[in-house]
Amino acid sequence: MTAAPATAAHPGPGPAIDGRAGFGNVISSEWLKIRTVRSTFWTLVTLFAGSAVITLLICLAAADSYAKDLAAGKPDSADIVLVGLAFVGQIAAYVLGVMTISAEYSTGGIRTTLTAMPRRTEILVAKAILLAVMVFVIGLATAFLCFYLGNIPLRAKHVNVNLSYPGATRAIFGSALYLAGLSLFGLAMGFLLRHTAGAITIGLALIFIIGNLVQLIPGSVGRWLFKVMPGNAGGQVTAFGETDRHADKAFAPWTGFTVFLIEVVVLLIVGALLFERRDA
């Protein structure tokens, strides 16, 4: 008896598969990358713990002179209770923004990212959303912690700063918003320069050095440049006191922050255009 020859199966076409990933998938992918990179964890730890420790140490050292200045009728500097955010927090937020994209260029991971998701603008938008939300949440928690820790030595001298102090609530929430804005500023610089050290150096120089040096330019040009520099414009929202406290030298808090956001958005748009045109 001869066995019937086996007939090879020829499977027909399967169900159509839609290979287009939605924006939700892009968000999920970018969130996985951001939260699993060690540099993200350590940078956020630096932002949170470093800002808190610096604030406590400076307030401990300055509590006595702060109390004497108030007793002598000198203008107070309630900003001292958030001083750690003005240094460690701002640097950490900016560096995190840069590294969110520059690390992919330095490791070559950007090629894998673009292979999986060729719609480049969506990648930039997803990174920006996740970064801003994450830094705002951590920044707000850090601002409240700094406010509490900074007040411990000030309370011992009976010169503590309450939430009812003019501009206190704005300064706390404004600090978190400014940190989120700085992280987006760093992200934009990372997309523009694609080099970690270069983006960090240029950005921090603009915020902390050039922003102060431009006021040496005589006349209205120097005053205008001083107002619109990113650190000067955006940082006004983190200051305590009345909204017109530095009206002669800088924008009012929310006006300055709006100018800062416009600058960040413009840089992100330019970064997106270059990201679309340049090779990985």
TALINGI-V691780 format. One record per pair of residues at least 4 apart in sequence whose C-alpha atoms are under 7 Angstrom apart, sorted by the first residue. I is the first residue (numbers start at 1). J is the second residue. Records with the same first field share a line. If there is no record, write none. Layout:
I = J + J
This chain:
21 = 25
22 = 26
23 = 27 + 122
24 = 28
25 = 29
26 = 30 + 123 + 126
27 = 31 + 126
28 = 32
29 = 33
30 = 34 + 126 + 127
31 = 35 + 130
32 = 36
33 = 37
34 = 40
35 = 40
38 = 42
39 = 43
40 = 44 + 96
41 = 45
42 = 46
43 = 47 + 92 + 96
44 = 48
45 = 49
46 = 50 + 92
47 = 51 + 88 + 89 + 92 + 93
48 = 52 + 142
49 = 53
50 = 54 + 88
51 = 55 + 84 + 85 + 88 + 89
52 = 56 + 84 + 142 + 145 + 146
53 = 57
54 = 58 + 84
55 = 59 + 81 + 82 + 83 + 84 + 146 + 150
56 = 60 + 149 + 150
57 = 61
58 = 62
59 = 63 + 80 + 81 + 150 + 153 + 154
60 = 153
62 = 66
63 = 67 + 153 + 154 + 157
64 = 68
65 = 69
66 = 70
67 = 71 + 157 + 159
68 = 72
69 = 73 + 74
70 = 74 + 75 + 76
78 = 161 + 240
79 = 83 + 239 + 240
81 = 146 + 147 + 150 + 151
82 = 86 + 143 + 146 + 147
83 = 87
84 = 88 + 89
85 = 89 + 90
86 = 90
87 = 91
88 = 92
89 = 93
90 = 94 + 179
91 = 95
92 = 96
93 = 97 + 179 + 182 + 183
94 = 98 + 182 + 183 + 185 + 186
95 = 99 + 186 + 200
96 = 100 + 183
97 = 183 + 184 + 186 + 187
98 = 102 + 186 + 187 + 189 + 190 + 196 + 199 + 200
99 = 103 + 196
100 = 187
101 = 105 + 187 + 190 + 191
102 = 106 + 190 + 194 + 195 + 196
103 = 107
104 = 108 + 109 + 110
105 = 109 + 110 + 194
109 = 113
110 = 114 + 280
111 = 115 + 280
112 = 116
113 = 117
114 = 118
119 = 123
120 = 124 + 275 + 276
121 = 125 + 272
122 = 126
123 = 127
124 = 128 + 272
125 = 129
126 = 130
127 = 131
128 = 132 + 184
129 = 133
130 = 134
131 = 135 + 183
132 = 136 + 180 + 181 + 183 + 184
133 = 137
134 = 138
135 = 139 + 179 + 180
136 = 140 + 176 + 177 + 179 + 180
137 = 141
138 = 142
139 = 143 + 176 + 179
140 = 144 + 172 + 173 + 176
141 = 145
142 = 146
143 = 147 + 172 + 175 + 176
144 = 148 + 172
145 = 149
146 = 150
147 = 151
148 = 152
150 = 154
151 = 155 + 160 + 161
152 = 156
153 = 157
154 = 158 + 159 + 160
155 = 159 + 160
161 = 165
163 = 168 + 169
164 = 168
166 = 240 + 241 + 242
167 = 171 + 240 + 241 + 242
168 = 172 + 240
169 = 173
170 = 174 + 237
171 = 175 + 237 + 238 + 239 + 240
172 = 176 + 238
173 = 177
174 = 178 + 237 + 238
175 = 179 + 237 + 238
176 = 180
177 = 181
178 = 182 + 234 + 235
179 = 183
180 = 184
181 = 185 + 261
182 = 186
183 = 187
184 = 188 + 264
185 = 189 + 264
186 = 190
187 = 191
188 = 192 + 267 + 268 + 271
189 = 193 + 199
190 = 194 + 195 + 196 + 199
191 = 271 + 275
192 = 271
193 = 199
195 = 199
196 = 200
197 = 201
198 = 202
199 = 203
200 = 204
201 = 205
202 = 206
203 = 207
204 = 208
205 = 209 + 210
206 = 210 + 211
207 = 211 + 230 + 231
208 = 212 + 231
209 = 213
210 = 214
211 = 226 + 229 + 231 + 232
212 = 226
214 = 222 + 225 + 226
215 = 222 + 223 + 226
216 = 222
217 = 221 + 222
218 = 222
219 = 223
220 = 224
221 = 225
222 = 226
223 = 227 + 249
224 = 228
225 = 229
226 = 232
227 = 232 + 233 + 249 + 250 + 251
228 = 232 + 233
229 = 233
230 = 234 + 260
231 = 235
232 = 236
233 = 251 + 256 + 257 + 259 + 260
234 = 256 + 257 + 260
236 = 252 + 253 + 256 + 257
237 = 253 + 254 + 257
241 = 245
243 = 252 + 253
244 = 252
246 = 250
247 = 251 + 252
251 = 255 + 256
252 = 256
253 = 257
254 = 258
255 = 259
256 = 260
257 = 261
258 = 262
259 = 263
260 = 264
261 = 265
262 = 266
263 = 267
264 = 268
265 = 269
266 = 270
267 = 271
268 = 272
269 = 273
270 = 274
271 = 275
272 = 276
273 = 277
274 = 278
